[in-house]
Amino acid sequence: MANSPTVEITYCRLCGWGLRAGWMAQELLTTFAEEIGSLTLTPDATGGVFQVRVDGEMIWSRKEQGRFPDIKELKQLVRDRIAPSRSLGHSDKG
């Protein structure tokens, strides 16, 4: 697929957020198997970092939002950038 979107999840390795980042990556790769070109997990050692980018654009920052994203809202944010017309089924409701 030409110009396939890239997703990057940067997480604090000092905080032990690798499992959370890995789980979210797996969820995104499963949901967007046809759309995502690559997904990168990037450990960070500056403390407290949890960010998600699509094609370099920040779509989530734990520091800015003050919390981790729910997987439902993360899928919606990614979908809105890479496949806006796609339905997420039950994840779109509520």
PyMOL commands that set and color helices and strands:
alter all, ss='L'
color gray80, all
select helices_A, chain A and resi 18-31+62-65+71-82+89-92
alter helices_A, ss='H'
color red, helices_A
select strands_A, chain A and resi 6-12+38-44+50-54+57-61
alter strands_A, ss='S'
color yellow, strands_A
deselect
rebuild
show_as cartoon
